[in-house]
Amino acid sequence: MAGRMDGHDRAFLSMLARNYGQSLKEIEDVEKEIYDCAEKYGSSIALLETIPGISGMTAVTMVSKLGTNLSMFPTSGHLCSWAGVVPGDNESAGKKKSNRLKKGNPYVKCVIWQCA
């Protein structure tokens, strides 16, 4: 770092470092609670983790939002459509119109995009 630091700069940086450390500890505690709650779905989470791009917290999030019984979705396309990650197919008279993504579950959509 070029320049000089006054006493108040050092005090401020010290306070920020303590705050950062406390925030990391709180995040760790919350993640531990989440994993403890998700323990009973271990087999489903382990199966999801076999998919490339999906790790621990992602699998836990997907199980918490979708559940373990996906029989309401006959195909993977139905699930993707429900999540809103399937582009619209708006075509009329041979002209393609907007292909924006559909509205869907914002949490599942975000997790799927991050994995991709």
Biopython code that builds the backbone (N, CA, C, O; Angstrom):
import numpy as np
from Bio.PDB.StructureBuilder import StructureBuilder

atoms = [
    (1, "MET", "N", (0.853, -1.172, 0.000)),
    (1, "MET", "CA", (0.000, 0.000, 0.000)),
    (1, "MET", "C", (0.896, 1.231, 0.000)),
    (1, "MET", "O", (1.777, 1.379, 0.846)),
    (2, "ALA", "N", (0.658, 2.084, -0.939)),
    (2, "ALA", "CA", (1.451, 3.305, -1.012)),
    (2, "ALA", "C", (0.763, 4.394, -0.189)),
    (2, "ALA", "O", (-0.463, 4.429, -0.082)),
    (3, "GLY", "N", (1.542, 5.247, 0.365)),
    (3, "GLY", "CA", (0.984, 6.339, 1.173)),
    (3, "GLY", "C", (1.202, 6.077, 2.643)),
    (3, "GLY", "O", (2.006, 5.224, 3.019)),
    (4, "ARG", "N", (0.486, 6.809, 3.474)),
    (4, "ARG", "CA", (0.660, 6.602, 4.909)),
    (4, "ARG", "C", (-0.697, 6.421, 5.560)),
    (4, "ARG", "O", (-1.720, 6.906, 5.076)),
    (5, "MET", "N", (-0.671, 5.720, 6.651)),
    (5, "MET", "CA", (-1.896, 5.459, 7.400)),
    (5, "MET", "C", (-1.819, 6.194, 8.719)),
    (5, "MET", "O", (-0.841, 6.083, 9.457)),
    (6, "ASP", "N", (-2.853, 6.936, 8.999)),
    (6, "ASP", "CA", (-2.946, 7.614, 10.293)),
    (6, "ASP", "C", (-3.521, 6.646, 11.317)),
    (6, "ASP", "O", (-3.908, 5.524, 10.988)),
    (7, "GLY", "N", (-3.569, 7.094, 12.546)),
    (7, "GLY", "CA", (-4.107, 6.263, 13.628)),
    (7, "GLY", "C", (-5.552, 5.875, 13.397)),
    (7, "GLY", "O", (-5.945, 4.739, 13.662)),
    (8, "HIS", "N", (-6.353, 6.822, 12.899)),
    (8, "HIS", "CA", (-7.762, 6.492, 12.684)),
    (8, "HIS", "C", (-7.931, 5.509, 11.523)),
    (8, "HIS", "O", (-8.879, 4.724, 11.524)),
    (9, "ASP", "N", (-7.025, 5.534, 10.524)),
    (9, "ASP", "CA", (-7.086, 4.564, 9.431)),
    (9, "ASP", "C", (-6.806, 3.158, 9.952)),
    (9, "ASP", "O", (-7.487, 2.201, 9.583)),
    (10, "ARG", "N", (-5.785, 3.043, 10.823)),
    (10, "ARG", "CA", (-5.469, 1.735, 11.398)),
    (10, "ARG", "C", (-6.613, 1.234, 12.264)),
    (10, "ARG", "O", (-6.943, 0.049, 12.223)),
    (11, "ALA", "N", (-7.221, 2.114, 13.046)),
    (11, "ALA", "CA", (-8.345, 1.720, 13.897)),
    (11, "ALA", "C", (-9.524, 1.249, 13.043)),
    (11, "ALA", "O", (-10.176, 0.254, 13.359)),
    (12, "PHE", "N", (-9.785, 1.975, 11.962)),
    (12, "PHE", "CA", (-10.893, 1.612, 11.088)),
    (12, "PHE", "C", (-10.645, 0.260, 10.420)),
    (12, "PHE", "O", (-11.553, -0.569, 10.359)),
    (13, "LEU", "N", (-9.423, 0.023, 9.916)),
    (13, "LEU", "CA", (-9.094, -1.258, 9.297)),
    (13, "LEU", "C", (-9.153, -2.400, 10.297)),
    (13, "LEU", "O", (-9.590, -3.501, 9.963)),
    (14, "SER", "N", (-8.721, -2.145, 11.505)),
    (14, "SER", "CA", (-8.784, -3.162, 12.550)),
    (14, "SER", "C", (-10.241, -3.530, 12.845)),
    (14, "SER", "O", (-10.572, -4.705, 13.008)),
    (15, "MET", "N", (-11.097, -2.524, 12.911)),
    (15, "MET", "CA", (-12.514, -2.755, 13.164)),
    (15, "MET", "C", (-13.131, -3.551, 12.007)),
    (15, "MET", "O", (-13.929, -4.458, 12.242)),
    (16, "LEU", "N", (-12.770, -3.221, 10.769)),
    (16, "LEU", "CA", (-13.290, -3.950, 9.612)),
    (16, "LEU", "C", (-12.821, -5.400, 9.619)),
    (16, "LEU", "O", (-13.593, -6.299, 9.285)),
    (17, "ALA", "N", (-11.581, -5.639, 9.990)),
    (17, "ALA", "CA", (-11.050, -7.003, 10.032)),
    (17, "ALA", "C", (-11.785, -7.837, 11.088)),
    (17, "ALA", "O", (-12.110, -8.999, 10.844)),
    (18, "ARG", "N", (-12.044, -7.247, 12.256)),
    (18, "ARG", "CA", (-12.802, -7.963, 13.293)),
    (18, "ARG", "C", (-14.216, -8.266, 12.807)),
    (18, "ARG", "O", (-14.728, -9.365, 13.016)),
    (19, "ASN", "N", (-14.835, -7.300, 12.167)),
    (19, "ASN", "CA", (-16.191, -7.461, 11.645)),
    (19, "ASN", "C", (-16.229, -8.569, 10.601)),
    (19, "ASN", "O", (-17.147, -9.389, 10.599)),
    (20, "TYR", "N", (-15.245, -8.599, 9.719)),
    (20, "TYR", "CA", (-15.152, -9.622, 8.686)),
    (20, "TYR", "C", (-15.009, -11.010, 9.310)),
    (20, "TYR", "O", (-15.676, -11.957, 8.895)),
    (21, "GLY", "N", (-14.141, -11.118, 10.302)),
    (21, "GLY", "CA", (-13.942, -12.397, 10.987)),
    (21, "GLY", "C", (-15.220, -12.888, 11.653)),
    (21, "GLY", "O", (-15.533, -14.077, 11.594)),
    (22, "GLN", "N", (-15.957, -11.985, 12.283)),
    (22, "GLN", "CA", (-17.217, -12.345, 12.929)),
    (22, "GLN", "C", (-18.247, -12.781, 11.893)),
    (22, "GLN", "O", (-18.997, -13.729, 12.127)),
    (23, "SER", "N", (-18.290, -12.104, 10.757)),
    (23, "SER", "CA", (-19.231, -12.472, 9.696)),
    (23, "SER", "C", (-18.922, -13.867, 9.154)),
    (23, "SER", "O", (-19.842, -14.647, 8.905)),
    (24, "LEU", "N", (-17.650, -14.188, 8.970)),
    (24, "LEU", "CA", (-17.270, -15.523, 8.507)),
    (24, "LEU", "C", (-17.703, -16.591, 9.506)),
    (24, "LEU", "O", (-18.170, -17.658, 9.107)),
    (25, "LYS", "N", (-17.554, -16.317, 10.790)),
    (25, "LYS", "CA", (-17.967, -17.258, 11.841)),
    (25, "LYS", "C", (-19.477, -17.484, 11.791)),
    (25, "LYS", "O", (-19.938, -18.619, 11.910)),
    (26, "GLU", "N", (-20.250, -16.406, 11.616)),
    (26, "GLU", "CA", (-21.701, -16.528, 11.558)),
    (26, "GLU", "C", (-22.149, -17.306, 10.322)),
    (26, "GLU", "O", (-23.088, -18.098, 10.397)),
    (27, "ILE", "N", (-21.492, -17.088, 9.197)),
    (27, "ILE", "CA", (-21.808, -17.851, 7.983)),
    (27, "ILE", "C", (-21.530, -19.328, 8.212)),
    (27, "ILE", "O", (-22.324, -20.178, 7.810)),
    (28, "GLU", "N", (-20.427, -19.636, 8.843)),
    (28, "GLU", "CA", (-20.070, -21.024, 9.150)),
    (28, "GLU", "C", (-21.129, -21.669, 10.046)),
    (28, "GLU", "O", (-21.500, -22.823, 9.834)),
    (29, "ASP", "N", (-21.618, -20.927, 11.050)),
    (29, "ASP", "CA", (-22.646, -21.448, 11.951)),
    (29, "ASP", "C", (-23.953, -21.724, 11.213)),
    (29, "ASP", "O", (-24.595, -22.748, 11.446)),
    (30, "VAL", "N", (-24.344, -20.819, 10.328)),
    (30, "VAL", "CA", (-25.580, -21.001, 9.566)),
    (30, "VAL", "C", (-25.454, -22.204, 8.636)),
    (30, "VAL", "O", (-26.384, -23.004, 8.536)),
    (31, "GLU", "N", (-24.318, -22.343, 7.958)),
    (31, "GLU", "CA", (-24.117, -23.486, 7.070)),
    (31, "GLU", "C", (-24.156, -24.799, 7.842)),
    (31, "GLU", "O", (-24.685, -25.791, 7.341)),
    (32, "LYS", "N", (-23.606, -24.820, 9.052)),
    (32, "LYS", "CA", (-23.648, -26.025, 9.878)),
    (32, "LYS", "C", (-25.088, -26.379, 10.220)),
    (32, "LYS", "O", (-25.462, -27.550, 10.158)),
    (33, "GLU", "N", (-25.897, -25.396, 10.578)),
    (33, "GLU", "CA", (-27.312, -25.630, 10.869)),
    (33, "GLU", "C", (-28.039, -26.185, 9.650)),
    (33, "GLU", "O", (-28.839, -27.113, 9.766)),
    (34, "ILE", "N", (-27.760, -25.622, 8.496)),
    (34, "ILE", "CA", (-28.411, -26.084, 7.264)),
    (34, "ILE", "C", (-28.045, -27.535, 6.988)),
    (34, "ILE", "O", (-28.918, -28.344, 6.674)),
    (35, "TYR", "N", (-26.761, -27.874, 7.100)),
    (35, "TYR", "CA", (-26.326, -29.247, 6.845)),
    (35, "TYR", "C", (-26.905, -30.207, 7.880)),
    (35, "TYR", "O", (-27.229, -31.347, 7.549)),
    (36, "ASP", "N", (-27.038, -29.760, 9.132)),
    (36, "ASP", "CA", (-27.634, -30.614, 10.158)),
    (36, "ASP", "C", (-29.101, -30.910, 9.840)),
    (36, "ASP", "O", (-29.560, -32.038, 10.023)),
    (37, "CYS", "N", (-29.831, -29.907, 9.370)),
    (37, "CYS", "CA", (-31.240, -30.093, 9.011)),
    (37, "CYS", "C", (-31.387, -30.974, 7.786)),
    (37, "CYS", "O", (-32.357, -31.723, 7.677)),
    (38, "ALA", "N", (-30.439, -30.897, 6.864)),
    (38, "ALA", "CA", (-30.516, -31.640, 5.607)),
    (38, "ALA", "C", (-29.983, -33.065, 5.746)),
    (38, "ALA", "O", (-29.988, -33.819, 4.773)),
    (39, "GLU", "N", (-29.528, -33.441, 6.927)),
    (39, "GLU", "CA", (-28.906, -34.745, 7.118)),
    (39, "GLU", "C", (-29.842, -35.897, 6.756)),
    (39, "GLU", "O", (-29.387, -36.922, 6.247)),
    (40, "LYS", "N", (-31.144, -35.744, 7.010)),
    (40, "LYS", "CA", (-32.075, -36.840, 6.731)),
    (40, "LYS", "C", (-32.304, -37.056, 5.231)),
    (40, "LYS", "O", (-32.871, -38.074, 4.834)),
    (41, "TYR", "N", (-31.871, -36.115, 4.405)),
    (41, "TYR", "CA", (-31.986, -36.244, 2.953)),
    (41, "TYR", "C", (-30.633, -36.567, 2.325)),
    (41, "TYR", "O", (-30.393, -36.263, 1.156)),
    (42, "GLY", "N", (-29.764, -37.176, 3.101)),
    (42, "GLY", "CA", (-28.394, -37.446, 2.665)),
    (42, "GLY", "C", (-28.290, -38.213, 1.366)),
    (42, "GLY", "O", (-27.445, -37.897, 0.528)),
    (43, "SER", "N", (-29.147, -39.232, 1.178)),
    (43, "SER", "CA", (-29.044, -40.032, -0.053)),
    (43, "SER", "C", (-29.439, -39.215, -1.277)),
    (43, "SER", "O", (-28.813, -39.335, -2.330)),
    (44, "SER", "N", (-30.476, -38.384, -1.147)),
    (44, "SER", "CA", (-30.891, -37.536, -2.281)),
    (44, "SER", "C", (-29.825, -36.496, -2.595)),
    (44, "SER", "O", (-29.545, -36.216, -3.760)),
    (45, "ILE", "N", (-29.238, -35.931, -1.560)),
    (45, "ILE", "CA", (-28.192, -34.921, -1.745)),
    (45, "ILE", "C", (-26.960, -35.561, -2.385)),
    (45, "ILE", "O", (-26.349, -34.981, -3.282)),
    (46, "ALA", "N", (-26.600, -36.754, -1.922)),
    (46, "ALA", "CA", (-25.444, -37.453, -2.494)),
    (46, "ALA", "C", (-25.681, -37.770, -3.960)),
    (46, "ALA", "O", (-24.756, -37.680, -4.767)),
    (47, "LEU", "N", (-26.910, -38.142, -4.320)),
    (47, "LEU", "CA", (-27.223, -38.435, -5.713)),
    (47, "LEU", "C", (-27.122, -37.176, -6.570)),
    (47, "LEU", "O", (-26.604, -37.223, -7.685)),
    (48, "LEU", "N", (-27.612, -36.059, -6.057)),
    (48, "LEU", "CA", (-27.510, -34.800, -6.800)),
    (48, "LEU", "C", (-26.058, -34.380, -6.986)),
    (48, "LEU", "O", (-25.700, -33.810, -8.017)),
    (49, "GLU", "N", (-25.218, -34.661, -5.985)),
    (49, "GLU", "CA", (-23.807, -34.267, -6.071)),
    (49, "GLU", "C", (-23.040, -35.051, -7.127)),
    (49, "GLU", "O", (-21.918, -34.677, -7.470)),
    (50, "THR", "N", (-23.618, -36.128, -7.651)),
    (50, "THR", "CA", (-22.952, -36.870, -8.716)),
    (50, "THR", "C", (-23.068, -36.149, -10.060)),
    (50, "THR", "O", (-22.366, -36.494, -11.010)),
    (51, "ILE", "N", (-23.953, -35.148, -10.142)),
    (51, "ILE", "CA", (-24.110, -34.365, -11.365)),
    (51, "ILE", "C", (-22.971, -33.352, -11.430)),
    (51, "ILE", "O", (-22.735, -32.643, -10.452)),
    (52, "PRO", "N", (-22.264, -33.264, -12.547)),
    (52, "PRO", "CA", (-21.171, -32.284, -12.656)),
    (52, "PRO", "C", (-21.687, -30.853, -12.439)),
    (52, "PRO", "O", (-22.693, -30.452, -13.024)),
    (53, "GLY", "N", (-20.991, -30.101, -11.602)),
    (53, "GLY", "CA", (-21.354, -28.712, -11.332)),
    (53, "GLY", "C", (-22.197, -28.530, -10.085)),
    (53, "GLY", "O", (-22.430, -27.398, -9.662)),
    (54, "ILE", "N", (-22.662, -29.626, -9.481)),
    (54, "ILE", "CA", (-23.496, -29.518, -8.278)),
    (54, "ILE", "C", (-22.689, -30.028, -7.095)),
    (54, "ILE", "O", (-22.200, -31.157, -7.089)),
    (55, "SER", "N", (-22.562, -29.153, -6.081)),
    (55, "SER", "CA", (-21.831, -29.538, -4.872)),
    (55, "SER", "C", (-22.775, -29.461, -3.676)),
    (55, "SER", "O", (-23.989, -29.344, -3.839)),
    (56, "GLY", "N", (-22.212, -29.526, -2.486)),
    (56, "GLY", "CA", (-22.977, -29.626, -1.251)),
    (56, "GLY", "C", (-24.112, -28.641, -1.065)),
    (56, "GLY", "O", (-25.274, -29.043, -1.007)),
    (57, "MET", "N", (-23.800, -27.359, -0.971)),
    (57, "MET", "CA", (-24.833, -26.361, -0.681)),
    (57, "MET", "C", (-25.823, -26.247, -1.830)),
    (57, "MET", "O", (-27.002, -25.978, -1.599)),
    (58, "THR", "N", (-25.370, -26.447, -3.062)),
    (58, "THR", "CA", (-26.269, -26.412, -4.212)),
    (58, "THR", "C", (-27.271, -27.553, -4.132)),
    (58, "THR", "O", (-28.463, -27.351, -4.361)),
    (59, "ALA", "N", (-26.796, -28.747, -3.809)),
    (59, "ALA", "CA", (-27.683, -29.904, -3.690)),
    (59, "ALA", "C", (-28.681, -29.701, -2.550)),
    (59, "ALA", "O", (-29.856, -30.041, -2.694)),
    (60, "VAL", "N", (-28.237, -29.161, -1.440)),
    (60, "VAL", "CA", (-29.131, -28.895, -0.310)),
    (60, "VAL", "C", (-30.207, -27.890, -0.718)),
    (60, "VAL", "O", (-31.378, -28.054, -0.377)),
    (61, "THR", "N", (-29.807, -26.857, -1.444)),
    (61, "THR", "CA", (-30.774, -25.853, -1.893)),
    (61, "THR", "C", (-31.808, -26.472, -2.825)),
    (61, "THR", "O", (-32.999, -26.188, -2.702)),
    (62, "MET", "N", (-31.369, -27.304, -3.743)),
    (62, "MET", "CA", (-32.304, -27.924, -4.679)),
    (62, "MET", "C", (-33.275, -28.853, -3.960)),
    (62, "MET", "O", (-34.465, -28.861, -4.276)),
    (63, "VAL", "N", (-32.794, -29.629, -3.005)),
    (63, "VAL", "CA", (-33.684, -30.512, -2.249)),
    (63, "VAL", "C", (-34.664, -29.692, -1.415)),
    (63, "VAL", "O", (-35.829, -30.066, -1.282)),
    (64, "SER", "N", (-34.200, -28.578, -0.854)),
    (64, "SER", "CA", (-35.099, -27.766, -0.027)),
    (64, "SER", "C", (-36.178, -27.090, -0.861)),
    (64, "SER", "O", (-37.282, -26.868, -0.364)),
    (65, "LYS", "N", (-35.886, -26.757, -2.121)),
    (65, "LYS", "CA", (-36.866, -26.084, -2.972)),
    (65, "LYS", "C", (-37.731, -27.052, -3.761)),
    (65, "LYS", "O", (-38.904, -26.770, -4.009)),
    (66, "LEU", "N", (-37.165, -28.207, -4.166)),
    (66, "LEU", "CA", (-37.903, -29.153, -4.998)),
    (66, "LEU", "C", (-38.459, -30.337, -4.222)),
    (66, "LEU", "O", (-39.428, -30.964, -4.649)),
    (67, "GLY", "N", (-37.850, -30.643, -3.088)),
    (67, "GLY", "CA", (-38.242, -31.834, -2.353)),
    (67, "GLY", "C", (-37.562, -33.056, -2.944)),
    (67, "GLY", "O", (-36.691, -32.942, -3.806)),
    (68, "THR", "N", (-37.969, -34.225, -2.472)),
    (68, "THR", "CA", (-37.357, -35.463, -2.962)),
    (68, "THR", "C", (-38.302, -36.238, -3.879)),
    (68, "THR", "O", (-37.862, -37.140, -4.591)),
    (69, "ASN", "N", (-39.580, -35.904, -3.873)),
    (69, "ASN", "CA", (-40.551, -36.576, -4.721)),
    (69, "ASN", "C", (-40.829, -35.691, -5.937)),
    (69, "ASN", "O", (-41.580, -34.720, -5.844)),
    (70, "LEU", "N", (-40.233, -36.023, -7.053)),
    (70, "LEU", "CA", (-40.390, -35.226, -8.271)),
    (70, "LEU", "C", (-41.398, -35.842, -9.233)),
    (70, "LEU", "O", (-41.350, -35.582, -10.436)),
    (71, "SER", "N", (-42.315, -36.661, -8.708)),
    (71, "SER", "CA", (-43.283, -37.337, -9.576)),
    (71, "SER", "C", (-44.253, -36.351, -10.226)),
    (71, "SER", "O", (-44.915, -36.705, -11.202)),
    (72, "MET", "N", (-44.352, -35.134, -9.715)),
    (72, "MET", "CA", (-45.241, -34.133, -10.322)),
    (72, "MET", "C", (-44.697, -33.637, -11.664)),
    (72, "MET", "O", (-45.425, -33.021, -12.443)),
    (73, "PHE", "N", (-43.422, -33.907, -11.928)),
    (73, "PHE", "CA", (-42.804, -33.519, -13.191)),
    (73, "PHE", "C", (-42.581, -34.781, -14.024)),
    (73, "PHE", "O", (-41.669, -35.554, -13.733)),
    (74, "PRO", "N", (-43.403, -35.002, -15.059)),
    (74, "PRO", "CA", (-43.254, -36.235, -15.844)),
    (74, "PRO", "C", (-41.892, -36.357, -16.537)),
    (74, "PRO", "O", (-41.364, -37.459, -16.686)),
    (75, "THR", "N", (-41.327, -35.221, -16.960)),
    (75, "THR", "CA", (-40.030, -35.263, -17.641)),
    (75, "THR", "C", (-39.149, -34.153, -17.078)),
    (75, "THR", "O", (-39.612, -33.272, -16.353)),
    (76, "SER", "N", (-37.874, -34.219, -17.431)),
    (76, "SER", "CA", (-36.957, -33.160, -16.999)),
    (76, "SER", "C", (-37.330, -31.829, -17.639)),
    (76, "SER", "O", (-37.090, -30.769, -17.061)),
    (77, "GLY", "N", (-37.919, -31.885, -18.836)),
    (77, "GLY", "CA", (-38.360, -30.663, -19.505)),
    (77, "GLY", "C", (-39.450, -29.939, -18.722)),
    (77, "GLY", "O", (-39.492, -28.709, -18.693)),
    (78, "HIS", "N", (-40.329, -30.709, -18.089)),
    (78, "HIS", "CA", (-41.374, -30.094, -17.266)),
    (78, "HIS", "C", (-40.769, -29.376, -16.067)),
    (78, "HIS", "O", (-41.196, -28.278, -15.708)),
    (79, "LEU", "N", (-39.771, -30.003, -15.451)),
    (79, "LEU", "CA", (-39.090, -29.373, -14.314)),
    (79, "LEU", "C", (-38.388, -28.096, -14.752)),
    (79, "LEU", "O", (-38.486, -27.070, -14.079)),
    (80, "CYS", "N", (-37.685, -28.153, -15.870)),
    (80, "CYS", "CA", (-36.986, -26.968, -16.370)),
    (80, "CYS", "C", (-37.962, -25.858, -16.720)),
    (80, "CYS", "O", (-37.676, -24.683, -16.490)),
    (81, "SER", "N", (-39.108, -26.219, -17.272)),
    (81, "SER", "CA", (-40.118, -25.220, -17.597)),
    (81, "SER", "C", (-40.668, -24.589, -16.333)),
    (81, "SER", "O", (-40.854, -23.374, -16.279)),
    (82, "TRP", "N", (-40.933, -25.403, -15.308)),
    (82, "TRP", "CA", (-41.442, -24.884, -14.032)),
    (82, "TRP", "C", (-40.425, -23.936, -13.398)),
    (82, "TRP", "O", (-40.795, -22.914, -12.821)),
    (83, "ALA", "N", (-39.144, -24.283, -13.511)),
    (83, "ALA", "CA", (-38.092, -23.441, -12.929)),
    (83, "ALA", "C", (-37.871, -22.175, -13.742)),
    (83, "ALA", "O", (-37.298, -21.208, -13.239)),
    (84, "GLY", "N", (-38.320, -22.171, -14.994)),
    (84, "GLY", "CA", (-38.187, -20.982, -15.819)),
    (84, "GLY", "C", (-36.860, -20.881, -16.548)),
    (84, "GLY", "O", (-36.403, -19.778, -16.849)),
    (85, "VAL", "N", (-36.237, -22.011, -16.837)),
    (85, "VAL", "CA", (-34.951, -21.980, -17.535)),
    (85, "VAL", "C", (-35.067, -22.461, -18.981)),
    (85, "VAL", "O", (-34.062, -22.741, -19.635)),
    (86, "VAL", "N", (-36.299, -22.552, -19.470)),
    (86, "VAL", "CA", (-36.522, -22.941, -20.851)),
    (86, "VAL", "C", (-36.891, -21.688, -21.637)),
    (86, "VAL", "O", (-37.829, -20.983, -21.263)),
    (87, "PRO", "N", (-36.170, -21.397, -22.720)),
    (87, "PRO", "CA", (-36.520, -20.198, -23.482)),
    (87, "PRO", "C", (-37.859, -20.366, -24.178)),
    (87, "PRO", "O", (-38.235, -21.468, -24.576)),
    (88, "GLY", "N", (-38.566, -19.265, -24.319)),
    (88, "GLY", "CA", (-39.845, -19.303, -25.009)),
    (88, "GLY", "C", (-39.640, -19.539, -26.498)),
    (88, "GLY", "O", (-38.588, -19.215, -27.050)),
    (89, "ASP", "N", (-40.637, -20.095, -27.130)),
    (89, "ASP", "CA", (-40.571, -20.346, -28.567)),
    (89, "ASP", "C", (-41.695, -19.544, -29.206)),
    (89, "ASP", "O", (-42.751, -20.089, -29.527)),
    (90, "ASN", "N", (-41.468, -18.275, -29.386)),
    (90, "ASN", "CA", (-42.476, -17.372, -29.899)),
    (90, "ASN", "C", (-42.206, -17.139, -31.379)),
    (90, "ASN", "O", (-41.372, -16.309, -31.742)),
    (91, "GLU", "N", (-42.917, -17.875, -32.235)),
    (91, "GLU", "CA", (-42.715, -17.778, -33.669)),
    (91, "GLU", "C", (-44.080, -17.657, -34.333)),
    (91, "GLU", "O", (-45.020, -18.376, -33.994)),
    (92, "SER", "N", (-44.169, -16.756, -35.260)),
    (92, "SER", "CA", (-45.417, -16.564, -35.982)),
    (92, "SER", "C", (-45.102, -16.251, -37.437)),
    (92, "SER", "O", (-44.285, -15.379, -37.732)),
    (93, "ALA", "N", (-45.755, -16.966, -38.340)),
    (93, "ALA", "CA", (-45.569, -16.777, -39.778)),
    (93, "ALA", "C", (-44.102, -16.876, -40.188)),
    (93, "ALA", "O", (-43.645, -16.152, -41.072)),
    (94, "GLY", "N", (-43.363, -17.789, -39.530)),
    (94, "GLY", "CA", (-41.970, -18.002, -39.877)),
    (94, "GLY", "C", (-41.010, -16.979, -39.311)),
    (94, "GLY", "O", (-39.809, -17.050, -39.572)),
    (95, "LYS", "N", (-41.520, -16.017, -38.531)),
    (95, "LYS", "CA", (-40.650, -15.006, -37.925)),
    (95, "LYS", "C", (-40.498, -15.288, -36.444)),
    (95, "LYS", "O", (-41.476, -15.452, -35.713)),
    (96, "LYS", "N", (-39.247, -15.339, -36.024)),
    (96, "LYS", "CA", (-38.985, -15.562, -34.599)),
    (96, "LYS", "C", (-39.078, -14.241, -33.854)),
    (96, "LYS", "O", (-38.581, -13.210, -34.307)),
    (97, "LYS", "N", (-39.723, -14.301, -32.708)),
    (97, "LYS", "CA", (-39.844, -13.116, -31.869)),
    (97, "LYS", "C", (-38.993, -13.331, -30.627)),
    (97, "LYS", "O", (-38.112, -14.191, -30.619)),
    (98, "SER", "N", (-39.242, -12.576, -29.604)),
    (98, "SER", "CA", (-38.429, -12.606, -28.381)),
    (98, "SER", "C", (-38.290, -14.022, -27.832)),
    (98, "SER", "O", (-39.264, -14.773, -27.785)),
    (99, "ASN", "N", (-37.080, -14.382, -27.420)),
    (99, "ASN", "CA", (-36.803, -15.677, -26.802)),
    (99, "ASN", "C", (-36.415, -15.524, -25.341)),
    (99, "ASN", "O", (-35.603, -16.298, -24.833)),
    (100, "ARG", "N", (-36.977, -14.548, -24.668)),
    (100, "ARG", "CA", (-36.634, -14.354, -23.261)),
    (100, "ARG", "C", (-37.072, -15.561, -22.434)),
    (100, "ARG", "O", (-37.998, -16.282, -22.803)),
    (101, "LEU", "N", (-36.393, -15.762, -21.320)),
    (101, "LEU", "CA", (-36.749, -16.867, -20.443)),
    (101, "LEU", "C", (-38.077, -16.582, -19.756)),
    (101, "LEU", "O", (-38.435, -15.433, -19.495)),
    (102, "LYS", "N", (-38.791, -17.658, -19.474)),
    (102, "LYS", "CA", (-40.071, -17.530, -18.807)),
    (102, "LYS", "C", (-39.866, -17.230, -17.324)),
    (102, "LYS", "O", (-38.787, -17.441, -16.769)),
    (103, "LYS", "N", (-40.925, -16.735, -16.706)),
    (103, "LYS", "CA", (-40.876, -16.564, -15.258)),
    (103, "LYS", "C", (-40.937, -17.948, -14.634)),
    (103, "LYS", "O", (-41.581, -18.850, -15.169)),
    (104, "GLY", "N", (-40.278, -18.110, -13.523)),
    (104, "GLY", "CA", (-40.271, -19.393, -12.849)),
    (104, "GLY", "C", (-39.848, -19.184, -11.411)),
    (104, "GLY", "O", (-39.774, -18.053, -10.930)),
    (105, "ASN", "N", (-39.574, -20.278, -10.732)),
    (105, "ASN", "CA", (-39.122, -20.199, -9.353)),
    (105, "ASN", "C", (-37.761, -19.515, -9.329)),
    (105, "ASN", "O", (-36.792, -20.056, -9.862)),
    (106, "PRO", "N", (-37.670, -18.330, -8.717)),
    (106, "PRO", "CA", (-36.416, -17.573, -8.790)),
    (106, "PRO", "C", (-35.247, -18.250, -8.075)),
    (106, "PRO", "O", (-34.098, -18.080, -8.483)),
    (107, "TYR", "N", (-35.521, -19.012, -7.021)),
    (107, "TYR", "CA", (-34.441, -19.656, -6.269)),
    (107, "TYR", "C", (-33.852, -20.818, -7.056)),
    (107, "TYR", "O", (-32.632, -20.957, -7.152)),
    (108, "VAL", "N", (-34.724, -21.652, -7.618)),
    (108, "VAL", "CA", (-34.244, -22.794, -8.398)),
    (108, "VAL", "C", (-33.564, -22.303, -9.675)),
    (108, "VAL", "O", (-32.532, -22.840, -10.078)),
    (109, "LYS", "N", (-34.140, -21.289, -10.306)),
    (109, "LYS", "CA", (-33.553, -20.750, -11.531)),
    (109, "LYS", "C", (-32.142, -20.238, -11.261)),
    (109, "LYS", "O", (-31.226, -20.495, -12.042)),
    (110, "CYS", "N", (-31.968, -19.521, -10.169)),
    (110, "CYS", "CA", (-30.654, -18.966, -9.818)),
    (110, "CYS", "C", (-29.648, -20.095, -9.571)),
    (110, "CYS", "O", (-28.510, -20.021, -10.036)),
    (111, "VAL", "N", (-30.056, -21.125, -8.853)),
    (111, "VAL", "CA", (-29.141, -22.232, -8.562)),
    (111, "VAL", "C", (-28.753, -22.967, -9.837)),
    (111, "VAL", "O", (-27.590, -23.327, -10.014)),
    (112, "ILE", "N", (-29.718, -23.193, -10.728)),
    (112, "ILE", "CA", (-29.429, -23.889, -11.978)),
    (112, "ILE", "C", (-28.463, -23.073, -12.827)),
    (112, "ILE", "O", (-27.536, -23.629, -13.416)),
    (113, "TRP", "N", (-28.668, -21.763, -12.897)),
    (113, "TRP", "CA", (-27.770, -20.910, -13.694)),
    (113, "TRP", "C", (-26.368, -20.901, -13.114)),
    (113, "TRP", "O", (-25.389, -20.929, -13.860)),
    (114, "GLN", "N", (-26.257, -20.862, -11.788)),
    (114, "GLN", "CA", (-24.923, -20.867, -11.177)),
    (114, "GLN", "C", (-24.202, -22.173, -11.448)),
    (114, "GLN", "O", (-22.987, -22.177, -11.647)),
    (115, "CYS", "N", (-24.929, -23.282, -11.461)),
    (115, "CYS", "CA", (-24.299, -24.572, -11.743)),
    (115, "CYS", "C", (-23.846, -24.662, -13.188)),
    (115, "CYS", "O", (-22.798, -25.232, -13.493)),
    (116, "ALA", "N", (-24.650, -24.094, -14.070)),
    (116, "ALA", "CA", (-24.305, -24.152, -15.487)),
    (116, "ALA", "C", (-23.066, -23.324, -15.745)),
    (116, "ALA", "O", (-22.606, -23.240, -16.884)),
]
sb = StructureBuilder()
sb.init_structure("model")
sb.init_model(0)
sb.init_chain("A")
sb.init_seg("    ")
for serial, (resi, resn, name, xyz) in enumerate(atoms, 1):
    if name == "N":
        sb.init_residue(resn, " ", resi, " ")
    sb.init_atom(name, np.array(xyz, "f"), 0.0, 1.0, " ", f" {name:<3s}", serial, name[0])
structure = sb.get_structure()
